[in-house]
Structures are given as C-alpha cells and as structure tokens.
Amino acid sequence: MVKIAIDAMGGDFGPYPIIEGTILALKEKKFKAILVGDKEKILSLIPNSLKNSIEIVQADDVIEMGDAATDALKRKESSIYKAVELVSQKKADAVVSAGHSGATMSLATLRIGRLKNISRPAIATLMPTSKNKKSLVLDVGANVDCKPEHLFEFAVMGEAYAKAILNNKNPKVGLLSNGEEETKGNELTKSAFKILKKLPSFIGNVEGNNIFDGSVDVVVCDGFTGNIVLKTAEGVAQTIGIFMKENIKKSPIRMAGAILMKKVFRSLKKEIDYSEYGGAPLIGIKGCAIISHGKSTPKAIKNAIFQAIRYVESDINSSIEKRLEEVL
C-alpha cells in the first residue's frame, strides 16, 4: 500500500482543509495516510471512525510562509522537515505539502536526494489546451538560473512524466522561446536547442501561445520564465472569470444565456481550477513530493494526494533514470 506523508500544518488556513482533504481521499482510495503536525489539533479534526486508519507524527514547529527557506534544514522539529524525512527514511513513498514551497523544495532535494544524472529537480505544472488535453510546463519555479544541460534534463523528465502519468505514448517536447526559428532566443535557449536535438521527441522552439493550443505536450524553460508564465496564466483565468460574471449581470438576456450555457461554464471552470490538479510535482528526486498551493481547499489536497499515489505507482523515477542513460 502506498504511504503518503502529509504536512498537516503548513497551509494558509491551518490544518482543517488539509485534514479534511485527507479524509476525502481516504474515502475514495486505499492508501496509508501519515499526518505530520500538532497531534492534539489533528486528532480533534479526525472522525472516530478513521482514527485507526491515520498515523500521526508529532511536530512542534511550523515553517511559516514568511520564513526563509534556508532555515528549513535547521528546524528539524517542523512539520515539513519531519514529513520529508519520512520519505528520506523510506517510511513513506511521497510527501504532500501546502506549506512553504521553498522549504519543501530545499528539503526534498537535500534530504531525499536527486535521481542519478539529475543535477536540478524541476517543478512541473499542467496547463489546459484547446485540444481537450493538457500540456506540461517545467520548470515553473524551482530553478531561477539554469544552464543548457538543466533544460535538457527537464525535457527528459517531462517526456517521462507525459508517458507515465498523462498516458501520452509519443509526447512532443518544445523549448519555450520568443520565436520558432532556431536562431531566436537568448544565450540559454540557443545553447539548449543544440543539446535538445538529441531527443527524437524534440520539435524545436515554441512560443507562449503554443502552451495552450495543443501543438506541444511538454514545454521546457528556466524556472524564472516558467513561474511568470504560471502566474500570468492564473491571473488571466481569474480575470476572465470576473469579467464574464460582471458582464453577464448587466443584462437579463445575458443572464438567461448564461443559464443555458451553465454546463459549458462548469466545464471551463474545471479546466482552469488549480484544485482539480491539487499541486505540482517536484520531478527529479528519489521519491515524490507534491507542492500544493498555500490556499488549497480540501478538494485540492485530495487531488494532490491522488497525484502522489499515481506518481508512485507509475514508477516514473525508474523511467527517467533509464531514459537519461540512453541519451547521455
């Protein structure tokens, strides 16, 4: 049975949404849940019927969002440190945290360790496309400064993820740039382009709009660029939602049309709602770490746990190591 260590204390709204999300997940799937945090607070939120199904690991400290990520290694009594350590010690297969993302990344990389031939783990996120499928973008924040070889590793990891998790047998890999031509881009992308040619799945440079048009399955970029793409996409989706609501309210005819289009709007919301995915995997470590939004709802935590289970069961890490040995 897959064992998931869950940082119960790190989210913006305290332990409730995290524990409630864990309970929802347990009602749908069989796995071993290990909640890490204040035992007294955790127990008060767990129904008696599930208390024997959940293991609790006491943690006396919580790394707050405003704390420095560099402090994480020193604070061994924190909930995120102890949750990551469970994976490091093979007492859990994956860790899920809605807490300090920098602390989670640092601890997972240093305590769990990197896969063979991986120099930089990357955070990957799914983006909706117009082709009724998802595109995978990485890195979206783990590595602000990258070298060409790092982007090559991201491409291999993204390719493996698309095959194992998205069931895409022949994913197309693109390098995010400011033009399709090989000569476009900065020094990083131009140098990375030359290395990426070794991958048969590499289709060349892609532009920002290609992330959403379904023409590419895996989009590779440095973490600085990727994080801007992610935050921009989230902002645009939110603004469109607000714009639609405000304009629909202005006219009875529009309101009637909105009622008729209810299923369409519901489907659109599902496509752009982060809680449908739950979190972003940190790919490239010897285990699994899912980094969730600090404002995660119970539904988001539930889906983050499900994502962790799929990640572990797919054995994607073996696929990444094998693929790197083939292409290096």
Backbone hydrogen bonds in HBPLUS format (Angstrom, degrees):
<---DONOR---> <-ACCEPTOR-->    atom                        ^
c    i                          cat <-CA-CA->   ^        H-A-AA   ^      H-
h    n   atom  resd res      DA  || num        DHA   H-A  angle D-A-AA Bond
n    s   type  num  typ     dist DA aas  dist angle  dist       angle   num
A0032-LYS N   A0002-VAL O   2.82 MM  30  6.09 173.2  1.83 159.4 161.7     1
A0093-ASP N   A0003-LYS O   2.77 MM  90  5.30 154.1  1.84 136.6 144.9     2
A0004-ILE N   A0032-LYS O   2.84 MM  28  6.14 165.4  1.86 173.3 175.1     3
A0034-ILE N   A0004-ILE O   2.92 MM  30  6.02 158.0  1.97 163.2 157.4     4
A0005-ALA N   A0094-ALA O   2.81 MM  89  6.09 168.9  1.82 164.6 160.7     5
A0096-VAL N   A0005-ALA O   2.87 MM  91  6.35 151.1  1.96 158.9 168.1     6
A0006-ILE N   A0034-ILE O   2.80 MM  28  5.99 166.7  1.81 160.2 159.9     7
A0036-VAL N   A0006-ILE O   2.92 MM  30  6.02 162.0  1.95 167.1 162.8     8
A0007-ASP N   A0096-VAL O   3.00 MM  89  6.36 164.5  2.03 166.8 171.9     9
A0008-ALA N   A0036-VAL O   2.96 MM  28  5.46 152.4  2.04 141.5 149.4    10
A0012-ASP N   A0294-GLY O   2.83 MM 282  5.12 169.7  1.84 133.8 136.9    11
A0019-ILE N   A0015-PRO O   2.91 MM   4  6.01 167.6  1.93 169.5 172.9    12
A0020-GLU N   A0016-TYR O   2.83 MM   4  5.92 166.7  1.85 163.1 167.7    13
A0021-GLY N   A0017-PRO O   2.92 MM   4  5.86 149.1  2.02 132.0 140.5    14
A0022-THR N   A0018-ILE O   3.01 MM   4  6.23 147.3  2.12 138.8 147.6    15
A0023-ILE N   A0019-ILE O   2.93 MM   4  6.22 155.0  1.99 148.7 155.2    16
A0024-LEU N   A0020-GLU O   2.97 MM   4  6.26 158.1  2.02 147.9 153.5    17
A0025-ALA N   A0021-GLY O   2.99 MM   4  6.19 153.6  2.06 143.0 150.2    18
A0026-LEU N   A0022-THR O   2.94 MM   4  6.20 157.0  1.99 149.9 155.8    19
A0027-LYS N   A0023-ILE O   3.13 MM   4  6.37 139.2  2.31 143.3 153.5    20
A0028-GLU N   A0025-ALA O   3.04 MM   3  5.31 146.3  2.15 104.5 114.5    21
A0029-LYS N   A0025-ALA O   2.86 MM   4  6.01 153.4  1.93 160.7 168.9    22
A0055-GLU N   A0033-ALA O   3.01 MM  22  6.30 163.7  2.04 167.8 164.4    23
A0035-LEU N   A0055-GLU O   2.83 MM  20  6.23 147.0  1.94 173.7 166.3    24
A0057-VAL N   A0035-LEU O   2.86 MM  22  6.21 162.1  1.89 156.4 161.3    25
A0037-GLY N   A0057-VAL O   2.99 MM  20  6.42 157.6  2.04 160.9 168.0    26
A0059-ALA N   A0037-GLY O   2.93 MM  22  4.44 143.7  2.07 112.0 115.3    27
A0042-ILE N   A0038-ASP O   2.93 MM   4  6.14 162.0  1.96 159.7 165.7    28
A0043-LEU N   A0039-LYS O   2.91 MM   4  6.02 170.7  1.92 154.8 157.0    29
A0044-SER N   A0040-GLU O   3.25 MM   4  6.37 148.2  2.35 138.9 146.7    30
A0045-LEU N   A0042-ILE O   3.02 MM   3  5.45 153.1  2.09 111.7 120.1    31
A0046-ILE N   A0043-LEU O   3.27 MM   3  5.25 159.2  2.32 102.2 108.4    32
A0050-LEU N   A0047-PRO O   2.95 MM   3  5.64 157.9  2.00 121.3 127.8    33
A0051-LYS N   A0048-ASN O   3.38 MM   3  5.27 154.6  2.45  99.7 106.7    34
A0053-SER N   A0050-LEU O   2.88 MM   3  5.12 149.3  1.97 108.9 119.1    35
A0061-ASP N   A0077-GLU O   3.10 MM  16  5.41 146.6  2.21 135.6 126.9    36
A0079-SER N   A0061-ASP O   2.95 MM  18  6.23 134.4  2.16 148.6 151.3    37
A0067-ASP N   A0064-GLU O   3.06 MM   3  5.40 160.5  2.10 111.8 118.0    38
A0071-ASP N   A0068-ALA O   3.04 MM   3  5.59 159.3  2.08 113.5 119.9    39
A0072-ALA N   A0069-ALA O   3.11 MM   3  5.57 160.1  2.15 113.1 119.1    40
A0074-LYS N   A0071-ASP O   3.02 MM   3  5.52 137.2  2.21 112.1 123.7    41
A0075-ARG N   A0071-ASP O   3.26 MM   4  6.49 142.7  2.41 151.8 162.5    42
A0076-LYS N   A0074-LYS O   3.09 MM   2  5.76 129.8  2.35 104.9  90.8    43
A0078-SER N   A0075-ARG O   3.15 MM   3  5.68 164.2  2.17 116.6 119.4    44
A0082-LYS N   A0078-SER O   3.07 MM   4  6.31 169.5  2.09 155.0 157.5    45
A0083-ALA N   A0079-SER O   2.98 MM   4  6.06 149.8  2.07 140.7 149.4    46
A0084-VAL N   A0080-ILE O   2.98 MM   4  6.08 165.0  2.01 148.4 151.9    47
A0085-GLU N   A0081-TYR O   2.87 MM   4  6.02 153.4  1.94 146.4 155.0    48
A0086-LEU N   A0082-LYS O   3.15 MM   4  6.33 137.6  2.34 137.0 145.7    49
A0087-VAL N   A0084-VAL O   3.01 MM   3  5.36 127.6  2.30 104.4 117.3    50
A0088-SER N   A0084-VAL O   2.98 MM   4  6.35 159.6  2.02 150.3 156.8    51
A0089-GLN N   A0085-GLU O   2.87 MM   4  6.02 149.7  1.96 147.3 153.8    52
A0091-LYS N   A0086-LEU O   2.73 MM   5  4.98 140.2  1.89 165.8 167.8    53
A0092-ALA N   A0086-LEU O   3.02 MM   6  5.35 124.2  2.35 125.5 119.3    54
A0090-LYS N   A0087-VAL O   3.02 MM   3  4.94 161.7  2.06 106.2 110.5    55
A0095-VAL N   A0288-CYS O   2.90 MM 193  6.33 149.5  1.99 144.3 153.1    56
A0290-ILE N   A0095-VAL O   2.88 MM 195  6.32 163.3  1.91 162.4 167.9    57
A0097-SER N   A0290-ILE O   3.10 MM 193  6.49 163.9  2.13 174.1 178.9    58
A0292-SER N   A0097-SER O   2.78 MM 195  5.80 171.2  1.79 149.6 150.9    59
A0104-THR N   A0100-HIS O   2.98 MM   4  6.25 158.9  2.03 152.4 158.8    60
A0105-MET N   A0101-SER O   2.90 MM   4  6.10 163.8  1.92 151.7 155.5    61
A0106-SER N   A0102-GLY O   2.97 MM   4  6.10 167.1  1.99 148.1 152.0    62
A0107-LEU N   A0103-ALA O   2.92 MM   4  5.97 169.8  1.93 151.5 154.9    63
A0108-ALA N   A0104-THR O   2.91 MM   4  5.90 162.9  1.93 147.2 152.9    64
A0109-THR N   A0105-MET O   2.98 MM   4  6.05 160.5  2.02 147.5 152.9    65
A0110-LEU N   A0106-SER O   2.96 MM   4  6.07 165.2  1.99 151.0 155.4    66
A0111-ARG N   A0107-LEU O   2.71 MM   4  5.40 160.1  1.75 147.8 154.6    67
A0112-ILE N   A0108-ALA O   3.14 MM   4  5.14 138.0  2.32 114.1 126.4    68
A0286-LYS N   A0113-GLY O   2.88 MM 173  5.71 155.1  1.94 143.8 145.6    69
A0115-LEU N   A0284-GLY O   2.88 MM 169  5.58 159.9  1.92 143.2 141.7    70
A0118-ILE N   A0115-LEU O   3.10 MM   3  5.43 154.7  2.16 134.4 132.0    71
A0122-ALA N   A0283-ILE O   2.90 MM 161  5.34 154.0  1.96 149.6 156.0    72
A0283-ILE N   A0122-ALA O   2.74 MM 161  5.34 145.7  1.86 172.5 160.7    73
A0140-VAL N   A0123-ILE O   3.03 MM  17  5.55 136.9  2.23 132.7 145.2    74
A0124-ALA N   A0281-PRO O   3.10 MM 157  5.78 161.0  2.14 160.5 165.8    75
A0125-THR N   A0137-VAL O   2.99 MM  12  5.44 155.5  2.05 146.8 154.5    76
A0137-VAL N   A0125-THR O   2.89 MM  12  5.44 169.2  1.90 160.5 163.7    77
A0127-MET N   A0135-SER O   2.77 MM   8  5.19 155.8  1.82 154.4 161.8    78
A0135-SER N   A0127-MET O   2.93 MM   8  5.19 161.0  1.96 146.6 152.8    79
A0130-SER N   A0212-PHE O   2.90 MM  82  6.28 140.2  2.06 145.7 152.7    80
A0136-LEU N   A0217-ASP O   2.79 MM  81  6.10 169.5  1.80 151.0 152.3    81
A0219-VAL N   A0136-LEU O   2.72 MM  83  6.10 165.7  1.74 165.1 169.3    82
A0138-LEU N   A0219-VAL O   3.00 MM  81  6.42 161.1  2.04 169.8 175.4    83
A0221-CYS N   A0138-LEU O   3.00 MM  83  6.11 145.9  2.12 121.8 127.5    84
A0223-GLY N   A0143-ASN O   2.74 MM  80  4.65 130.6  1.98 161.0 152.0    85
A0150-HIS N   A0147-LYS O   2.94 MM   3  5.33 134.8  2.14 109.3 122.0    86
A0151-LEU N   A0147-LYS O   3.40 MM   4  6.89 152.2  2.48 152.3 159.3    87
A0152-PHE N   A0148-PRO O   3.14 MM   4  6.52 145.9  2.27 143.7 153.6    88
A0153-GLU N   A0149-GLU O   3.05 MM   4  6.33 154.0  2.12 141.7 147.7    89
A0154-PHE N   A0150-HIS O   2.90 MM   4  6.24 154.8  1.97 149.3 156.9    90
A0155-ALA N   A0151-LEU O   2.99 MM   4  6.21 150.7  2.08 141.0 148.3    91
A0156-VAL N   A0152-PHE O   3.10 MM   4  6.46 157.0  2.15 150.1 155.2    92
A0157-MET N   A0153-GLU O   2.92 MM   4  6.17 163.9  1.95 154.6 159.1    93
A0158-GLY N   A0154-PHE O   2.77 MM   4  5.91 160.1  1.81 151.1 157.1    94
A0159-GLU N   A0155-ALA O   2.89 MM   4  6.01 156.6  1.95 146.4 152.8    95
A0160-ALA N   A0156-VAL O   3.04 MM   4  6.25 159.8  2.09 146.0 150.9    96
A0161-TYR N   A0157-MET O   2.94 MM   4  6.16 155.8  2.00 147.9 154.8    97
A0162-ALA N   A0158-GLY O   2.92 MM   4  6.11 162.1  1.95 150.3 154.8    98
A0163-LYS N   A0159-GLU O   3.13 MM   4  6.37 152.3  2.21 144.6 151.6    99
A0164-ALA N   A0160-ALA O   2.92 MM   4  6.08 168.4  1.93 153.1 156.4   100
A0165-ILE N   A0161-TYR O   2.78 MM   4  5.49 163.7  1.81 150.0 155.8   101
A0168-ASN N   A0162-ALA O   3.00 MM   6  5.57 168.2  2.01 139.7 140.0   102
A0217-ASP N   A0172-LYS O   2.94 MM  45  5.10 145.0  2.07 130.9 142.1   103
A0218-VAL N   A0172-LYS O   2.93 MM  46  6.20 152.6  2.00 161.3 160.4   104
A0173-VAL N   A0201-SER O   2.90 MM  28  5.63 176.5  1.90 139.7 139.9   105
A0203-ILE N   A0173-VAL O   2.83 MM  30  5.93 164.0  1.86 162.7 164.0   106
A0174-GLY N   A0218-VAL O   2.77 MM  44  6.13 166.5  1.78 170.5 174.8   107
A0220-VAL N   A0174-GLY O   2.90 MM  46  6.23 162.8  1.93 159.3 164.7   108
A0175-LEU N   A0204-GLY O   3.04 MM  29  6.13 159.7  2.08 137.5 143.5   109
A0206-VAL N   A0175-LEU O   2.82 MM  31  5.68 155.4  1.88 138.9 139.0   110
A0176-LEU N   A0220-VAL O   2.97 MM  44  5.91 169.8  1.98 158.3 161.7   111
A0177-SER N   A0206-VAL O   2.85 MM  29  5.94 159.0  1.89 171.4 172.9   112
A0184-LYS N   A0181-GLU O   3.06 MM   3  5.48 162.6  2.09 114.0 119.6   113
A0190-LYS N   A0186-ASN O   3.00 MM   4  6.13 164.1  2.03 159.7 164.7   114
A0191-SER N   A0187-GLU O   3.07 MM   4  6.09 158.2  2.12 141.7 147.2   115
A0192-ALA N   A0188-LEU O   2.88 MM   4  6.04 157.7  1.93 150.5 157.8   116
A0193-PHE N   A0189-THR O   2.86 MM   4  5.90 150.6  1.94 143.8 150.8   117
A0195-ILE N   A0192-ALA O   3.10 MM   3  5.25 120.0  2.48  99.6 114.0   118
A0196-LEU N   A0192-ALA O   2.86 MM   4  6.05 163.2  1.88 160.5 165.8   119
A0198-LYS N   A0195-ILE O   3.14 MM   3  6.05 170.9  2.14 124.0 126.8   120
A0199-LEU N   A0196-LEU O   2.95 MM   3  5.67 163.7  1.98 122.0 126.8   121
A0202-PHE N   A0199-LEU O   3.06 MM   3  5.41 163.2  2.09 113.8 119.2   122
A0210-ASN N   A0207-GLU O   2.92 MM   3  5.47 139.5  2.09 114.8 126.2   123
A0211-ILE N   A0208-GLY O   3.21 MM   3  5.70 154.8  2.27 111.0 117.7   124
A0212-PHE N   A0209-ASN O   3.15 MM   3  5.74 147.1  2.26 111.8 119.2   125
A0226-GLY N   A0222-ASP O   2.92 MM   4  6.07 169.3  1.93 158.3 161.8   126
A0227-ASN N   A0223-GLY O   2.98 MM   4  5.84 151.8  2.06 134.9 141.1   127
A0228-ILE N   A0224-PHE O   3.33 MM   4  6.55 154.4  2.40 141.4 147.6   128
A0229-VAL N   A0225-THR O   2.98 MM   4  6.30 158.2  2.03 152.8 159.4   129
A0230-LEU N   A0226-GLY O   2.93 MM   4  6.15 161.5  1.96 147.9 152.7   130
A0231-LYS N   A0227-ASN O   2.94 MM   4  6.13 172.1  1.95 152.0 153.6   131
A0232-THR N   A0228-ILE O   2.87 MM   4  5.90 154.7  1.93 146.3 154.0   132
A0233-ALA N   A0229-VAL O   2.92 MM   4  6.07 162.4  1.95 150.4 155.2   133
A0234-GLU N   A0230-LEU O   2.99 MM   4  6.24 158.6  2.04 150.0 155.9   134
A0235-GLY N   A0231-LYS O   2.95 MM   4  6.09 156.4  2.01 142.5 149.2   135
A0236-VAL N   A0232-THR O   2.86 MM   4  6.09 160.1  1.90 155.2 160.2   136
A0237-ALA N   A0233-ALA O   3.00 MM   4  6.13 165.2  2.02 148.6 152.7   137
A0238-GLN N   A0234-GLU O   3.03 MM   4  6.20 158.2  2.08 145.4 151.4   138
A0239-THR N   A0235-GLY O   2.91 MM   4  6.07 159.4  1.95 147.7 153.7   139
A0240-ILE N   A0236-VAL O   2.88 MM   4  6.07 161.1  1.92 154.3 158.9   140
A0241-GLY N   A0237-ALA O   3.12 MM   4  6.30 156.5  2.18 142.3 148.5   141
A0242-ILE N   A0238-GLN O   3.05 MM   4  6.36 159.6  2.09 150.2 155.0   142
A0243-PHE N   A0239-THR O   2.81 MM   4  5.96 163.7  1.84 152.6 157.9   143
A0244-MET N   A0240-ILE O   2.88 MM   4  6.04 160.0  1.92 150.1 154.7   144
A0245-LYS N   A0241-GLY O   3.11 MM   4  6.32 163.4  2.14 147.0 151.2   145
A0246-GLU N   A0242-ILE O   2.96 MM   4  6.15 167.8  1.98 156.6 159.6   146
A0247-ASN N   A0243-PHE O   3.06 MM   4  6.17 158.5  2.11 147.3 153.0   147
A0248-ILE N   A0244-MET O   2.93 MM   4  6.01 152.4  2.01 148.8 156.3   148
A0249-LYS N   A0245-LYS O   3.20 MM   4  6.34 153.5  2.28 146.0 151.7   149
A0250-LYS N   A0247-ASN O   3.28 MM   3  5.36 145.7  2.41  98.3 107.7   150
A0251-SER N   A0248-ILE O   3.44 MM   3  6.10 170.6  2.45 116.7 119.2   151
A0255-MET N   A0251-SER O   2.96 MM   4  6.28 151.5  2.04 147.8 156.3   152
A0256-ALA N   A0252-PRO O   2.93 MM   4  6.17 152.3  2.01 144.7 151.6   153
A0257-GLY N   A0253-ILE O   2.92 MM   4  6.21 155.0  1.99 145.4 152.7   154
A0258-ALA N   A0254-ARG O   2.81 MM   4  6.05 145.8  1.93 143.2 153.2   155
A0259-ILE N   A0255-MET O   3.06 MM   4  6.36 145.4  2.18 141.9 150.1   156
A0260-LEU N   A0256-ALA O   3.17 MM   4  6.52 155.8  2.23 145.2 151.1   157
A0261-MET N   A0257-GLY O   2.91 MM   4  6.14 136.5  2.10 139.4 152.3   158
A0262-LYS N   A0259-ILE O   3.27 MM   3  5.08 160.2  2.31 106.0 106.2   159
A0264-VAL N   A0261-MET O   2.97 MM   3  5.27 119.9  2.34 105.3 120.7   160
A0265-PHE N   A0261-MET O   3.01 MM   4  6.35 160.9  2.04 160.6 166.3   161
A0266-ARG N   A0262-LYS O   2.90 MM   4  6.11 154.3  1.96 148.5 156.3   162
A0267-SER N   A0263-LYS O   2.96 MM   4  6.12 153.9  2.03 141.7 148.5   163
A0268-LEU N   A0264-VAL O   2.89 MM   4  6.17 154.2  1.96 148.3 155.8   164
A0269-LYS N   A0265-PHE O   2.88 MM   4  6.09 163.0  1.91 149.7 153.9   165
A0270-LYS N   A0266-ARG O   3.06 MM   4  6.27 154.2  2.13 143.1 149.8   166
A0271-GLU N   A0267-SER O   3.13 MM   4  6.40 146.4  2.24 142.3 150.7   167
A0271-GLU N   A0268-LEU O   3.10 MM   3  5.17 120.8  2.47  96.4 111.0   168
A0272-ILE N   A0268-LEU O   3.25 MM   4  6.59 147.2  2.37 150.2 157.9   169
A0273-ASP N   A0269-LYS O   2.94 MM   4  5.77 119.6  2.32 147.0 160.9   170
A0276-GLU N   A0273-ASP O   3.06 MM   3  5.76 160.6  2.10 118.7 124.4   171
A0277-TYR N   A0274-TYR O   3.02 MM   3  5.59 149.8  2.11 113.9 121.8   172
A0278-GLY N   A0274-TYR O   2.97 MM   4  6.23 154.9  2.03 152.0 160.1   173
A0280-ALA N   A0291-ILE O   2.87 MM  11  5.16 164.6  1.89 137.4 137.1   174
A0291-ILE N   A0280-ALA O   2.84 MM  11  5.16 173.3  1.85 146.0 143.8   175
A0282-LEU N   A0289-ALA O   2.89 MM   7  5.54 157.3  1.94 165.1 169.6   176
A0296-SER N   A0293-HIS O   3.03 MM   3  5.17 145.0  2.15 120.8 118.5   177
A0300-ALA N   A0297-THR O   3.03 MM   3  5.10 116.5  2.45  98.4 113.6   178
A0301-ILE N   A0297-THR O   3.03 MM   4  6.40 159.4  2.07 157.4 162.8   179
A0302-LYS N   A0298-PRO O   2.90 MM   4  6.12 160.5  1.93 150.3 155.9   180
A0303-ASN N   A0299-LYS O   3.01 MM   4  6.27 161.0  2.05 148.0 152.6   181
A0304-ALA N   A0300-ALA O   2.84 MM   4  6.08 142.5  1.98 143.1 154.5   182
A0305-ILE N   A0301-ILE O   2.97 MM   4  6.22 155.5  2.03 151.6 156.9   183
A0306-PHE N   A0302-LYS O   3.00 MM   4  6.35 156.4  2.06 145.8 152.8   184
A0307-GLN N   A0303-ASN O   2.88 MM   4  6.04 150.5  1.97 140.2 148.2   185
A0308-ALA N   A0304-ALA O   2.97 MM   4  6.24 151.8  2.05 143.4 150.9   186
A0309-ILE N   A0305-ILE O   2.96 MM   4  6.28 155.9  2.02 151.0 157.2   187
A0310-ARG N   A0306-PHE O   2.98 MM   4  6.28 162.9  2.01 151.0 154.9   188
A0311-TYR N   A0307-GLN O   2.93 MM   4  6.11 156.3  1.99 147.3 154.2   189
A0312-VAL N   A0308-ALA O   3.00 MM   4  6.24 163.2  2.03 151.7 155.1   190
A0313-GLU N   A0309-ILE O   2.94 MM   4  6.11 169.9  1.95 155.2 158.4   191
A0314-SER N   A0310-ARG O   2.94 MM   4  5.95 139.0  2.12 143.4 152.9   192
A0315-ASP N   A0312-VAL O   3.23 MM   3  5.57 151.7  2.32 107.7 115.5   193
A0319-SER N   A0316-ILE O   3.04 MM   3  5.03 114.5  2.49  94.7 110.9   194
A0320-ILE N   A0316-ILE O   2.94 MM   4  6.29 151.5  2.02 153.6 161.6   195
A0321-GLU N   A0317-ASN O   3.08 MM   4  6.34 168.8  2.09 151.9 153.9   196
A0322-LYS N   A0318-SER O   2.98 MM   4  6.10 160.5  2.01 147.9 153.7   197
A0323-ARG N   A0319-SER O   2.95 MM   4  6.03 159.8  1.99 145.1 150.9   198
A0324-LEU N   A0320-ILE O   2.97 MM   4  6.16 160.2  2.01 153.2 158.2   199
A0325-GLU N   A0321-GLU O   3.14 MM   4  6.33 153.2  2.21 143.2 149.9   200
A0326-GLU N   A0322-LYS O   3.19 MM   4  6.47 140.5  2.35 140.1 150.5   201
A0326-GLU N   A0323-ARG O   3.09 MM   3  5.08 125.1  2.41  94.1 108.4   202
A0327-VAL N   A0323-ARG O   3.12 MM   4  6.42 148.3  2.23 149.7 157.3   203
A0328-LEU N   A0324-LEU O   2.96 MM   4  5.78 142.8  2.10 150.7 156.6   204
